[in-house]
Amino acid sequence: MKIGTPKELYPNEARVAMTPDSALALQKLGHSCVIEAGAGVAAGFDDAAYKEAGVEVVKTAAALWKAADVVAKVRAPSDAEMKRLRDGQTLISFFSPVANEKEMGQAAKKGATVVAMEMIPRISRAQKMDALSSMANIAGYRAVIEAGNNFGRFFTGQITAAGKVPPAKVLVVGAGVAGLAAIGTSTSLGAITYAFDVRPEVAEQVESMGAEFVYLDFEEEQTDGAATGGYASVSSPEFREAQLAKFRELAPEVDIVITTALIPNREAPELWTEDMVAAMKPGSVIVDLAAEKGGNCKLTVMDEKIVTKNGVTIIGYTDFPSRMGAQASTLYATNIRHLMTDLTPEKDGVIVHDMEDDVIRGATIAHENEVTFPPPPPKVAAIAAQPKKEAPKELTREEKAAAEVAAFKQQTKNQVTLLAVGGALLLAVGLVAPASFMQHFIVFVLAVFVGFQVIWGVAHSLHTPLMAITNAVSSIIILGALMQIGSGSWLVMILAAASVFMAGINIFGGFMVTRRMLAMFQKS
């Protein structure tokens, strides 16, 4: 098959669906590649780079659409491009099937196959083709860069001869792919970062990245994000009111707000209201990544940057990935290359459109003169939803006291039994062993018993430092080895020297490990 990429017609779109590197990979699958002249210039890939990679460069979009069996692009096709789509041709791009229902019907009527990149199901096997996540990752990173460009202070706090600079406070609303990318970028720049999400299971991810998760004093049964393809579920009106109340509390404190809350095929929920904007400090910045679907902020204007009367900058750009054209094109072209790998199972240049495959079926919205949208749910989920855990039963004071008494009695019984069995074994050994042996043996048994009792009661988190120092102290046996080095027997001397060497490792290694463990709790 011949895979072609036309120049994007959408205003200010810098991305391209094929890079020289992805073209080389596509050719290894048995395909040939063709691209319209100048298609990759905005992303930093000139025609010479494509020619060097073995890609045919054609002068016009009409020639490209005529030559290509598979057309890969970024934005949904325009009316002119839809007219060029023909029977048997495959189109791979973002398509917005809900918004472009008419165009989807036209493609099916023509007999073309349309694969919508935003419809790639979120299952483990399809992560390498998930273009939504690739672009959201870039959008989250770029949102922080845009916020910093419009914020009048440092992100990190500083103490200089000229004065003290407090760190910026950043709130990220929504901890999906874009939100986590924004959190990572913000914390790495030194800002105090807060994050909120309706899915409680993301709290650990947020905190592991150095941000503080914002909890609500509100109990509501939330759908596990794993059961909804990783997206948040719609919240109840009561939960929404508690959420807005928390945001109103935070609004006067934060300097930068980045909103990323968006559920596919829905309008963006309004989370940052007009009164919250009014409560923010002059010079604050809001970056609304949901601007294309109406925005999470009430005052967001799509594709524009505005400044409110109280000096708050609101950024509603919808082209964040395009503002990093080279990086976005590289990731998107890789997503398409992985999709083509699945469509070319034999690597012989022949596309097999298997509608029984979860990924291919989920992304295909038109095939064989039929509209195949919406797809059935995938047979396999990305991550199994966690089973609901029953809350532990609260014990009364009397029940707790009874449990403690029972545990003490059980421990006493175990210790008495252990002592009785040990005493019986010592008596049995003493009946046949000489007195000189029994003196050393009893000391050994007592040492083992005391050591066991001491170590058994130590918390697991302390085992490493405890064992390290124990190793060092227990290496007192080096004294016995040193006393034996002067022995007249060469065998005893060799064994004593080996003992000194191994005990020395124990001593120095034990103290070294202990020192390193203690250093973990000290500020650099």
C-alpha positions as CSV (number, residue, x, y, z in Angstrom):
1,M,0.0,0.0,0.0
2,K,1.0,3.6,-0.6
3,I,0.7,5.7,2.6
4,G,0.3,9.4,2.0
5,T,0.3,12.5,4.2
6,P,-1.1,15.8,2.9
7,K,-0.3,19.3,4.2
8,E,-2.7,20.3,7.1
9,L,-5.2,23.0,6.1
10,Y,-6.3,24.0,9.6
11,P,-5.1,27.5,10.4
12,N,-1.8,27.5,12.4
13,E,-1.6,23.7,12.5
14,A,2.1,22.8,12.6
15,R,1.8,19.0,13.1
16,V,2.3,16.4,10.4
17,A,1.2,12.8,10.5
18,M,4.4,11.4,9.0
19,T,8.0,12.1,9.9
20,P,11.2,10.8,8.1
21,D,11.8,8.3,10.9
22,S,8.2,7.0,10.9
23,A,8.4,6.7,7.1
24,L,11.4,4.4,7.4
25,A,9.5,2.2,9.8
26,L,6.5,2.1,7.5
27,Q,8.7,1.0,4.6
28,K,9.9,-1.9,6.7
29,L,6.3,-3.1,6.9
30,G,6.3,-3.3,3.1
31,H,4.5,0.0,2.4
32,S,5.7,2.9,0.2
33,C,5.3,6.5,1.4
34,V,4.3,9.7,-0.3
35,I,3.9,13.2,1.1
36,E,2.8,16.6,-0.2
37,A,5.5,19.2,-0.7
38,G,5.9,21.4,2.4
39,A,3.7,19.3,4.6
40,G,6.4,18.9,7.3
41,V,8.1,22.3,7.1
42,A,6.1,23.8,10.1
43,A,7.2,20.9,12.2
44,G,10.8,21.2,11.2
45,F,11.0,18.5,8.6
46,D,11.9,19.7,5.1
47,D,11.2,17.9,1.8
48,A,14.9,16.9,1.5
49,A,14.7,15.0,4.8
50,Y,11.7,13.0,3.4
51,K,13.4,12.3,0.1
52,E,16.5,11.0,2.0
53,A,14.2,8.6,3.9
54,G,12.8,7.3,0.6
55,V,9.5,9.2,0.6
56,E,8.1,10.4,-2.7
57,V,7.3,14.1,-2.6
58,V,4.4,15.3,-4.8
59,K,3.6,18.9,-5.5
60,T,-0.2,19.2,-4.9
61,A,-2.8,17.8,-2.4
62,A,-4.8,16.5,-5.4
63,A,-1.9,14.4,-6.6
64,L,-1.4,13.1,-3.0
65,W,-5.0,12.0,-2.5
66,K,-5.0,10.4,-5.9
67,A,-1.8,8.4,-5.3
68,A,-2.3,7.3,-1.7
69,D,-4.2,4.1,-0.7
70,V,-4.0,5.2,2.9
71,V,-4.1,8.9,3.9
72,A,-2.8,9.7,7.3
73,K,-3.4,13.3,8.7
74,V,-3.9,15.1,11.9
75,R,-7.0,17.2,11.8
76,A,-10.4,16.1,10.6
77,P,-10.7,16.4,6.8
78,S,-12.1,19.6,5.3
79,D,-15.0,19.6,2.8
80,A,-12.5,19.7,-0.1
81,E,-10.6,16.7,1.3
82,M,-13.8,14.8,1.8
83,K,-14.6,15.3,-1.9
84,R,-11.2,13.7,-2.7
85,L,-11.8,10.6,-0.5
86,R,-12.6,7.6,-2.8
87,D,-13.9,4.1,-2.7
88,G,-11.5,1.6,-1.1
89,Q,-9.3,4.4,0.4
90,T,-8.5,4.4,4.1
91,L,-8.3,7.7,6.1
92,I,-6.5,7.8,9.5
93,S,-6.9,11.0,11.4
94,F,-8.6,12.7,14.3
95,F,-12.2,12.9,13.2
96,S,-14.6,13.9,16.0
97,P,-17.3,11.5,14.9
98,V,-20.0,13.0,17.1
99,A,-19.4,16.5,15.8
100,N,-18.8,15.4,12.2
101,E,-21.7,12.9,11.8
102,K,-22.5,14.2,8.3
103,E,-18.9,13.7,7.1
104,M,-18.8,10.2,8.6
105,G,-21.9,9.3,6.6
106,Q,-20.3,10.7,3.4
107,A,-17.2,8.6,3.9
108,A,-19.3,5.4,4.4
109,K,-21.4,6.2,1.4
110,K,-18.3,6.5,-0.7
111,G,-17.0,3.1,0.5
112,A,-14.0,4.5,2.3
113,T,-12.7,3.3,5.6
114,V,-12.2,5.9,8.3
115,V,-10.1,5.3,11.4
116,A,-10.5,7.9,14.1
117,M,-7.4,8.3,16.3
118,E,-9.4,9.6,19.2
119,M,-11.5,6.4,19.3
120,I,-8.5,4.2,20.0
121,P,-9.7,2.2,23.0
122,R,-7.8,2.7,26.3
123,I,-6.6,-0.9,26.8
124,S,-3.1,-2.0,27.6
125,R,-2.3,-3.3,24.1
126,A,-3.4,0.0,22.5
127,Q,-1.3,2.4,24.6
128,K,1.3,2.7,21.9
129,M,-1.4,4.0,19.5
130,D,-3.2,6.3,22.0
131,A,-2.8,9.6,20.2
132,L,-5.1,11.4,22.7
133,S,-2.7,10.6,25.5
134,S,0.3,11.6,23.4
135,M,-1.2,15.0,22.6
136,A,-2.6,15.5,26.1
137,N,0.9,14.9,27.5
138,I,2.3,17.7,25.4
139,A,-0.7,20.0,26.2
140,G,-0.2,19.6,29.9
141,Y,3.5,20.4,29.7
142,R,3.0,23.3,27.3
143,A,0.2,24.7,29.6
144,V,2.7,25.2,32.4
145,I,5.2,26.8,30.0
146,E,2.4,29.2,28.7
147,A,1.4,30.0,32.3
148,G,5.0,30.8,33.2
149,N,5.3,33.0,30.1
150,N,2.4,35.1,31.4
151,F,3.2,34.9,35.1
152,G,5.3,37.8,36.4
153,R,7.3,35.9,39.0
154,F,9.5,32.8,39.4
155,F,7.9,29.4,39.9
156,T,10.5,28.5,42.6
157,G,11.0,30.4,45.7
158,Q,14.3,32.3,46.1
159,I,16.2,34.2,48.9
160,T,18.6,36.7,47.3
161,A,20.5,39.7,48.4
162,A,17.8,41.8,46.8
163,G,15.0,40.2,48.8
164,K,12.9,37.0,49.2
165,V,10.8,35.7,46.4
166,P,7.9,33.3,47.5
167,P,7.3,30.2,45.3
168,A,4.3,30.2,43.0
169,K,1.2,28.2,44.0
170,V,-0.2,26.1,41.1
171,L,-3.6,24.3,41.2
172,V,-4.1,21.6,38.5
173,V,-7.8,20.6,38.2
174,G,-8.0,17.1,36.7
175,A,-5.3,14.5,37.1
176,G,-5.5,12.7,33.8
177,V,-2.7,12.5,31.3
178,A,-2.6,16.3,30.7
179,G,-3.0,17.0,34.4
180,L,-0.2,14.7,35.5
181,A,2.1,16.2,32.8
182,A,1.3,19.7,34.1
183,I,1.9,18.5,37.7
184,G,5.3,17.0,36.8
185,T,6.4,20.2,35.0
186,S,5.2,22.5,37.7
187,T,6.9,20.6,40.6
188,S,10.1,20.3,38.6
189,L,10.1,24.1,38.2
190,G,9.9,24.5,42.0
191,A,6.2,25.6,42.4
192,I,4.0,24.5,45.3
193,T,1.6,22.4,43.4
194,Y,-1.9,21.3,44.3
195,A,-4.1,18.9,42.3
196,F,-7.7,17.9,42.4
197,D,-9.6,15.0,40.7
198,V,-12.9,13.3,41.3
199,R,-11.2,9.9,41.1
200,P,-9.8,9.0,44.5
201,E,-7.5,6.4,43.0
202,V,-5.2,9.1,41.4
203,A,-4.3,10.7,44.8
204,E,-1.3,8.4,45.2
205,Q,-0.1,9.3,41.6
206,V,-0.4,13.0,42.4
207,E,1.5,12.7,45.7
208,S,4.2,10.6,44.2
209,M,5.0,13.4,41.8
210,G,5.5,15.9,44.6
211,A,2.1,17.6,44.6
212,E,-0.5,17.8,47.3
213,F,-3.8,16.2,46.5
214,V,-6.9,18.4,47.5
215,Y,-9.4,16.3,49.3
216,L,-13.1,17.2,49.9
217,D,-15.0,16.8,53.1
218,F,-17.7,14.9,51.2
219,E,-18.4,11.3,50.9
220,E,-19.7,10.0,47.6
221,E,-19.4,6.6,45.9
222,Q,-17.2,7.3,42.8
223,T,-16.9,5.0,39.8
224,D,-13.5,3.5,39.5
225,G,-11.7,5.2,36.7
226,A,-10.4,1.9,35.4
227,A,-14.0,0.9,34.7
228,T,-14.6,3.9,32.5
229,G,-11.5,3.8,30.3
230,G,-9.5,6.0,32.6
231,Y,-11.9,8.9,32.5
232,A,-13.8,10.6,35.3
233,S,-17.5,9.9,35.8
234,V,-20.2,12.5,36.0
235,S,-20.5,13.7,39.6
236,S,-23.7,14.4,41.6
237,P,-25.0,17.9,42.1
238,E,-24.1,17.7,45.8
239,F,-20.5,16.6,45.0
240,R,-20.2,19.4,42.5
241,E,-21.3,22.0,45.1
242,A,-18.7,20.7,47.6
243,Q,-16.1,20.8,44.8
244,L,-16.9,24.5,43.9
245,A,-16.9,25.5,47.6
246,K,-13.4,24.0,47.9
247,F,-12.2,25.9,44.8
248,R,-13.7,29.2,46.1
249,E,-11.6,28.6,49.3
250,L,-8.4,28.0,47.2
251,A,-9.0,30.8,44.6
252,P,-7.5,33.7,46.6
253,E,-4.3,31.6,47.5
254,V,-3.3,30.2,44.1
255,D,-1.3,32.0,41.5
256,I,-1.8,29.7,38.5
257,V,-4.8,27.4,37.7
258,I,-4.6,24.8,35.0
259,T,-7.9,23.1,34.2
260,T,-7.9,19.8,32.3
261,A,-11.3,18.3,33.1
262,L,-12.9,16.9,30.0
263,I,-14.9,13.8,29.2
264,P,-14.9,12.6,25.6
265,N,-18.0,13.5,23.5
266,R,-19.3,15.9,26.2
267,E,-19.2,19.6,26.8
268,A,-16.5,20.6,29.3
269,P,-17.9,21.0,32.9
270,E,-17.7,24.5,34.4
271,L,-15.4,24.3,37.4
272,W,-13.9,27.7,37.7
273,T,-16.7,30.3,38.0
274,E,-16.7,34.0,37.5
275,D,-16.6,34.8,41.2
276,M,-13.5,32.5,41.6
277,V,-11.7,34.5,38.9
278,A,-12.7,37.7,40.7
279,A,-11.3,36.4,44.0
280,M,-7.8,35.7,42.4
281,K,-4.9,38.0,42.9
282,P,-3.9,40.4,40.1
283,G,-1.3,38.8,37.9
284,S,-2.7,35.3,38.3
285,V,-3.0,33.1,35.3
286,I,-5.6,30.5,34.2
287,V,-4.8,28.0,31.5
288,D,-8.0,26.2,30.2
289,L,-7.1,23.1,28.3
290,A,-10.8,22.3,27.8
291,A,-11.4,25.5,25.8
292,E,-12.3,23.6,22.6
293,K,-15.3,22.1,24.3
294,G,-16.6,25.2,26.0
295,G,-13.9,25.5,28.7
296,N,-13.8,24.7,32.4
297,C,-13.6,28.4,33.2
298,K,-16.7,30.6,32.7
299,L,-14.8,33.4,31.1
300,T,-12.6,31.4,28.7
301,V,-12.6,32.6,25.1
302,M,-11.6,29.9,22.7
303,D,-8.3,30.4,20.9
304,E,-7.7,33.7,22.7
305,K,-5.9,35.2,25.7
306,I,-7.8,37.7,27.7
307,V,-7.1,39.8,30.8
308,T,-10.0,40.4,33.3
309,K,-10.7,43.7,35.1
310,N,-8.9,42.4,38.2
311,G,-5.8,41.5,36.2
312,V,-6.2,37.8,35.8
313,T,-4.9,36.3,32.5
314,I,-7.1,33.6,31.0
315,I,-5.6,31.5,28.2
316,G,-7.9,29.5,26.0
317,Y,-5.6,28.3,23.3
318,T,-6.6,25.0,21.6
319,D,-3.4,24.4,19.7
320,F,-1.0,23.5,22.6
321,P,0.4,20.4,20.9
322,S,0.9,22.4,17.6
323,R,3.0,24.9,19.5
324,M,5.5,22.1,19.9
325,G,5.2,20.9,16.3
326,A,8.3,18.8,16.1
327,Q,7.7,16.9,19.3
328,A,4.0,16.5,18.7
329,S,4.5,15.2,15.1
330,T,7.1,12.7,16.3
331,L,4.7,11.2,18.9
332,Y,1.7,11.3,16.6
333,A,3.5,9.7,13.7
334,T,4.7,7.0,16.0
335,N,1.1,6.3,17.1
336,I,0.1,6.0,13.5
337,R,3.1,3.7,12.7
338,H,2.1,1.4,15.5
339,L,-1.5,1.3,14.2
340,M,-0.2,0.4,10.7
341,T,1.9,-2.3,12.3
342,D,-1.4,-3.9,13.7
343,L,-3.0,-3.3,10.3
344,T,-0.1,-5.1,8.5
345,P,0.3,-8.3,10.5
346,E,2.4,-10.1,7.9
347,K,4.7,-7.0,7.2
348,D,4.1,-7.6,3.5
349,G,2.5,-4.3,2.6
350,V,-1.0,-5.7,2.7
351,I,-3.5,-4.1,5.1
352,V,-5.8,-6.6,6.9
353,H,-8.7,-4.6,8.5
354,D,-9.7,-7.1,11.1
355,M,-13.0,-5.9,12.6
356,E,-12.8,-8.7,15.3
357,D,-9.7,-6.9,16.7
358,D,-10.7,-4.7,19.7
359,V,-8.4,-1.9,18.8
360,I,-9.1,-1.8,15.0
361,R,-12.9,-2.2,15.6
362,G,-13.0,0.5,18.3
363,A,-11.2,3.1,16.1
364,T,-13.0,2.3,12.9
365,I,-16.0,4.6,12.4
366,A,-16.8,3.8,8.7
367,H,-16.1,0.6,6.8
368,E,-17.5,-1.3,3.8
369,N,-20.2,1.3,3.1
370,E,-21.5,1.3,6.7
371,V,-21.1,3.7,9.6
372,T,-19.6,1.6,12.4
373,F,-19.8,4.3,15.1
374,P,-20.3,3.9,18.1
375,P,-18.2,0.8,18.6
376,P,-19.0,-1.9,21.1
377,P,-17.1,-1.9,24.4
378,P,-13.7,-3.6,24.2
379,K,-13.7,-7.3,25.4
380,V,-10.7,-6.6,27.6
381,A,-10.4,-3.6,30.0
382,A,-7.1,-1.7,30.4
383,I,-7.1,-2.2,34.1
384,A,-9.6,-4.2,36.0
385,A,-11.7,-2.1,38.3
386,Q,-10.7,-2.6,41.9
387,P,-13.1,-4.7,43.9
388,K,-15.0,-2.7,46.6
389,K,-13.5,-3.2,50.0
390,E,-15.8,-3.5,53.0
391,A,-15.1,-0.9,55.7
392,P,-13.6,-2.6,58.8
393,K,-16.0,-3.0,61.7
394,E,-15.5,-0.4,64.4
395,L,-14.7,-2.2,67.7
396,T,-16.1,-1.0,71.0
397,R,-13.8,-0.3,73.9
398,E,-14.8,-3.5,75.6
399,E,-14.1,-5.5,72.4
400,K,-10.7,-3.9,72.0
401,A,-9.8,-4.7,75.6
402,A,-10.9,-8.3,75.2
403,A,-8.9,-8.7,72.0
404,E,-5.7,-7.3,73.7
405,V,-6.2,-9.8,76.6
406,A,-6.7,-12.7,74.3
407,A,-3.5,-11.7,72.3
408,F,-1.5,-11.4,75.5
409,K,-2.6,-14.9,76.6
410,Q,-1.8,-16.4,73.3
411,Q,1.7,-14.8,73.3
412,T,2.3,-16.1,76.9
413,K,1.2,-19.6,75.9
414,N,3.5,-19.6,72.8
415,Q,6.5,-18.4,74.9
416,V,5.9,-21.0,77.7
417,T,5.6,-23.8,75.1
418,L,8.8,-22.6,73.4
419,L,10.7,-22.6,76.7
420,A,9.4,-26.0,77.7
421,V,10.4,-27.6,74.4
422,G,13.8,-25.9,74.5
423,G,14.4,-27.0,78.1
424,A,13.5,-30.6,77.3
425,L,15.9,-30.6,74.3
426,L,18.7,-29.2,76.4
427,L,18.1,-31.9,79.0
428,A,18.2,-34.6,76.3
429,V,21.5,-33.3,74.9
430,G,23.0,-33.0,78.4
431,L,22.4,-36.7,79.1
432,V,24.8,-37.7,76.3
433,A,27.1,-34.7,75.8
434,P,30.2,-33.8,78.0
435,A,30.1,-30.9,80.5
436,S,32.6,-28.8,78.5
437,F,30.4,-28.9,75.4
438,M,27.2,-28.1,77.4
439,Q,28.7,-24.9,78.8
440,H,29.2,-23.5,75.3
441,F,26.0,-25.0,73.9
442,I,23.9,-23.4,76.6
443,V,25.5,-20.0,75.9
444,F,24.8,-20.5,72.1
445,V,21.1,-21.4,72.7
446,L,20.5,-18.5,75.0
447,A,22.1,-16.1,72.5
448,V,19.9,-17.5,69.7
449,F,16.8,-17.2,71.9
450,V,17.5,-13.6,73.0
451,G,18.4,-12.5,69.5
452,F,15.2,-14.1,68.1
453,Q,13.0,-12.3,70.7
454,V,14.7,-9.0,70.0
455,I,14.6,-9.1,66.2
456,W,11.0,-10.6,66.0
457,G,9.5,-7.5,67.7
458,V,11.1,-5.0,65.4
459,A,9.1,-3.2,62.6
460,H,9.9,-4.4,59.1
461,S,10.9,-0.9,58.1
462,L,13.7,-0.9,60.7
463,H,15.2,-4.3,59.7
464,T,17.8,-3.0,57.3
465,P,19.5,-0.4,59.7
466,L,19.1,-2.8,62.6
467,M,20.7,-5.7,60.8
468,A,23.5,-3.5,59.6
469,I,24.5,-2.3,63.0
470,T,24.0,-5.8,64.4
471,N,26.4,-7.2,61.9
472,A,29.0,-4.6,62.9
473,V,28.6,-5.3,66.7
474,S,28.4,-9.1,66.3
475,S,31.7,-9.1,64.5
476,I,33.4,-9.2,68.0
477,I,34.2,-12.7,66.8
478,I,37.2,-11.1,65.1
479,L,38.9,-11.2,68.5
480,G,38.8,-15.0,68.6
481,A,40.2,-15.1,65.1
482,L,43.0,-12.8,66.0
483,M,43.9,-15.0,69.0
484,Q,44.2,-18.0,66.7
485,I,46.4,-16.5,64.1
486,G,49.5,-17.3,66.2
487,S,48.6,-21.0,66.4
488,G,51.3,-23.5,65.3
489,S,49.0,-25.2,62.8
490,W,49.0,-23.8,59.3
491,L,45.4,-24.9,58.8
492,V,44.2,-23.0,61.9
493,M,46.2,-19.9,60.7
494,I,44.5,-20.0,57.3
495,L,41.0,-20.3,58.8
496,A,41.8,-17.5,61.3
497,A,43.0,-15.2,58.6
498,A,39.8,-15.9,56.5
499,S,37.7,-15.2,59.6
500,V,39.5,-11.9,60.2
501,F,38.8,-10.9,56.5
502,M,35.1,-11.8,56.6
503,A,34.6,-10.2,60.0
504,G,36.3,-7.1,58.7
505,I,33.8,-6.9,55.8
506,N,31.0,-7.3,58.3
507,I,32.3,-4.5,60.5
508,F,33.0,-1.9,57.9
509,G,30.0,-2.9,55.7
510,G,27.6,-2.8,58.7
511,F,28.6,0.7,59.7
512,M,28.7,1.9,56.1
513,V,25.1,0.7,55.5
514,T,24.0,2.2,58.7
515,R,25.6,5.6,57.8
516,R,23.8,5.6,54.4
517,M,20.5,4.7,56.0
518,L,20.8,7.6,58.5
519,A,21.8,10.0,55.6
520,M,18.5,9.3,54.0
521,F,16.8,11.2,56.8
522,Q,19.1,14.2,56.7
523,K,18.6,17.3,54.6
524,S,21.2,17.8,51.9
